[in-house]
Amino acid sequence: MAVTLRRRHLLDLPDELLIQILSALPSQHDLFSVCLVSRRMNSLTDPVLHKSILFDQPKHHLTFSESLLTRPRRGSLIQNVRIEYPSSELSEFMFLTEERGPGQVDRFSHTLSTMSNLEDLVISVPDTLCRAIGNLFNHPFDLACLKSCELYYHCEGGAYWDLQENIHIFSHPTLETLTIRHARLDERGFDSLEKPEETALQYLHLLDCDINDEALTDILLHPETLKEITITQKPHPSPELEESPEDVGEFIFALGSAHHSLEKITVDFPTLGSKSALRLRDFDAVTELQLMDYQLLGISNGKPRLHSVGLPPNLEILTFPGRVSDDEEILDLLEYMIENKEVLARKWRILEVEGDEEGLPGRIREVCTSAGLQVMGFER
């Protein structure tokens, strides 16, 4: 007896397998095409299609906003969104920029607020939109699932944008990773009535920012378990810095409230000096530290200096982002610190220097070898 085999079709597969196949499609164009196959495929594809969204022109944002009128639940499908149109003109989209009275919500913010399951948000838009987005962070029930956020507002002439307009991002209860680019924050920080309870922030990156150290102290009082902080600035900041301190010790003091949880500290800020060797013994969770050598060991002012630095007791990796100084006093202190690493930081095993180890003074290479400290080079 002959057995007749029935030809099986893609649509014979269960929904779970079809969703896995759809998730593997390489382009949104393919997903759009699948949406047109049938009602079933449309209902399966729509969540995959809208899981990650890029708005690279204002008109794309407007189109999506209009689609919410007929598909109001579409916003809840989105988990990742990037909004990037730094050079676009917004004048033709007056709904984005017009002034509104108290209690009124512009369509730009409303579109974001519909993304109730959003986890990752990247903002890179003109500063015209800074206040509207900042207002969104001030509503406790919007973006309730947000875990990662990156903020950068482009200002005319390359000016710093005002972080005070978005200060409530630091009070978001579920946010774990926050990156701020080219912003300025003055000493105000949080107003006394605005201060949040403990937050989930673990990774904070302040890149090319002009941040007041008192405001930073205020901000860092609230994360319950901050694990990593990065503070960077260019060798020749533009515009000139107005709020940042002159001494790296002021930033280290600001980190004091997180001394129990910080595991990695990166301060790549060449213009900061240091009047004396840093005292970091209280940071007993820190395993990675990145500072300029003259910031860690202090800059000579003609007065006697202490002969050691208070390294974090559990430090494993120390990184100098710039070339190691040829100042004899700094080299003396660095040599002393390495010779006594078993007392200062017995777990210290790697010294990273910019370039290669050949750029390190010979006397320092020799003492590293004697102390069993591995020297590793890196390129920016």
KALIN-V167106 format. One record per residue. N is the residue number from 1. PSI is psi as a letter, one per 30 degrees, with the letter a starting at -180 (* if undefined). D_FIRST is the distance of its C-alpha to the first C-alpha in whole Angstrom. Layout:
# KALIN-V167106
n;psi;d_first
N;PSI;D_FIRST
N;PSI;D_FIRST
This chain:
# KALIN-V167106
n;psi;d_first
1;k;0
2;k;4
3;k;6
4;k;10
5;k;13
6;k;16
7;k;19
8;k;22
9;l;25
10;e;28
11;f;29
12;f;26
13;l;29
14;l;31
15;e;35
16;e;36
17;e;34
18;e;35
19;e;38
20;e;38
21;e;37
22;e;39
23;f;42
24;f;41
25;k;42
26;f;45
27;l;47
28;f;48
29;e;47
30;e;43
31;e;43
32;e;45
33;e;42
34;e;40
35;f;42
36;f;41
37;e;38
38;l;37
39;e;39
40;e;37
41;e;38
42;e;41
43;e;42
44;e;40
45;e;42
46;e;46
47;e;46
48;e;45
49;e;47
50;g;50
51;e;50
52;k;53
53;k;55
54;j;58
55;j;60
56;g;62
57;k;64
58;e;66
59;f;64
60;e;60
61;e;62
62;e;63
63;e;60
64;e;58
65;e;61
66;e;60
67;f;57
68;f;58
69;e;59
70;f;55
71;i;54
72;f;56
73;f;54
74;e;53
75;e;56
76;f;55
77;f;51
78;k;54
79;f;54
80;k;56
81;k;58
82;k;61
83;j;63
84;j;65
85;i;67
86;f;70
87;g;72
88;l;71
89;k;73
90;f;73
91;e;75
92;f;73
93;i;71
94;f;74
95;f;72
96;f;72
97;f;75
98;k;77
99;k;80
100;l;79
101;l;81
102;k;80
103;f;77
104;k;75
105;k;72
106;l;71
107;f;68
108;e;67
109;e;68
110;e;66
111;e;63
112;e;63
113;f;64
114;f;60
115;i;59
116;f;59
117;g;56
118;k;58
119;e;58
120;k;59
121;k;62
122;k;64
123;k;67
124;i;68
125;l;70
126;l;74
127;f;76
128;f;76
129;g;73
130;e;75
131;e;76
132;e;73
133;e;71
134;e;74
135;e;74
136;e;70
137;f;71
138;g;74
139;j;71
140;f;70
141;f;67
142;k;65
143;h;63
144;f;63
145;g;60
146;k;62
147;f;62
148;k;63
149;k;65
150;k;67
151;k;70
152;j;72
153;k;74
154;k;75
155;l;79
156;k;81
157;g;83
158;g;81
159;l;83
160;k;81
161;l;79
162;j;81
163;f;79
164;f;81
165;f;79
166;g;76
167;f;77
168;f;75
169;f;72
170;f;74
171;g;73
172;k;70
173;f;68
174;f;65
175;k;66
176;e;65
177;k;66
178;k;68
179;k;70
180;k;73
181;k;74
182;h;77
183;l;79
184;k;82
185;k;83
186;a;86
187;f;88
188;e;87
189;b;84
190;k;83
191;l;85
192;e;86
193;f;84
194;f;81
195;k;80
196;l;77
197;a;76
198;k;74
199;l;71
200;g;68
201;k;69
202;e;68
203;j;69
204;k;71
205;j;72
206;j;75
207;k;75
208;h;78
209;l;79
210;j;83
211;k;83
212;k;86
213;e;86
214;e;87
215;e;84
216;e;82
217;e;84
218;e;83
219;e;79
220;g;78
221;f;80
222;e;77
223;k;74
224;e;73
225;i;71
226;k;72
227;f;70
228;k;71
229;k;74
230;k;74
231;j;77
232;l;78
233;l;80
234;l;81
235;e;84
236;i;86
237;k;85
238;k;85
239;l;86
240;l;89
241;k;88
242;e;90
243;f;88
244;k;87
245;l;89
246;f;91
247;k;91
248;f;87
249;f;89
250;e;88
251;e;85
252;e;84
253;e;86
254;f;84
255;f;81
256;e;83
257;f;81
258;g;78
259;f;79
260;f;77
261;f;74
262;k;74
263;f;72
264;k;73
265;k;76
266;j;76
267;j;79
268;i;79
269;i;82
270;f;85
271;f;88
272;k;88
273;a;91
274;k;91
275;f;95
276;l;94
277;k;91
278;k;89
279;j;88
280;g;85
281;f;85
282;f;84
283;i;80
284;f;79
285;f;75
286;k;75
287;f;74
288;k;74
289;k;77
290;j;78
291;l;81
292;k;84
293;e;86
294;f;89
295;e;88
296;e;87
297;f;90
298;l;92
299;k;94
300;k;98
301;g;101
302;f;104
303;l;103
304;k;102
305;l;99
306;l;97
307;g;95
308;l;92
309;k;89
310;i;87
311;l;84
312;k;81
313;f;81
314;g;77
315;k;77
316;e;74
317;k;74
318;k;77
319;k;77
320;j;80
321;f;79
322;l;82
323;k;83
324;k;85
325;l;89
326;g;92
327;k;94
328;e;96
329;e;96
330;e;92
331;e;91
332;e;94
333;e;92
334;e;89
335;e;89
336;e;91
337;e;88
338;e;86
339;f;88
340;g;88
341;f;84
342;f;84
343;e;86
344;e;85
345;i;81
346;f;80
347;f;76
348;k;77
349;f;75
350;k;75
351;j;77
352;k;76
353;k;78
354;k;78
355;b;77
356;l;77
357;f;79
358;f;81
359;f;83
360;k;84
361;k;87
362;e;88
363;e;89
364;e;87
365;e;84
366;e;86
367;f;86
368;e;83
369;e;82
370;e;84
371;f;83
372;g;79
373;k;79
374;k;76
375;k;77
376;k;74
377;l;75
378;l;73
379;k;73
380;*;73
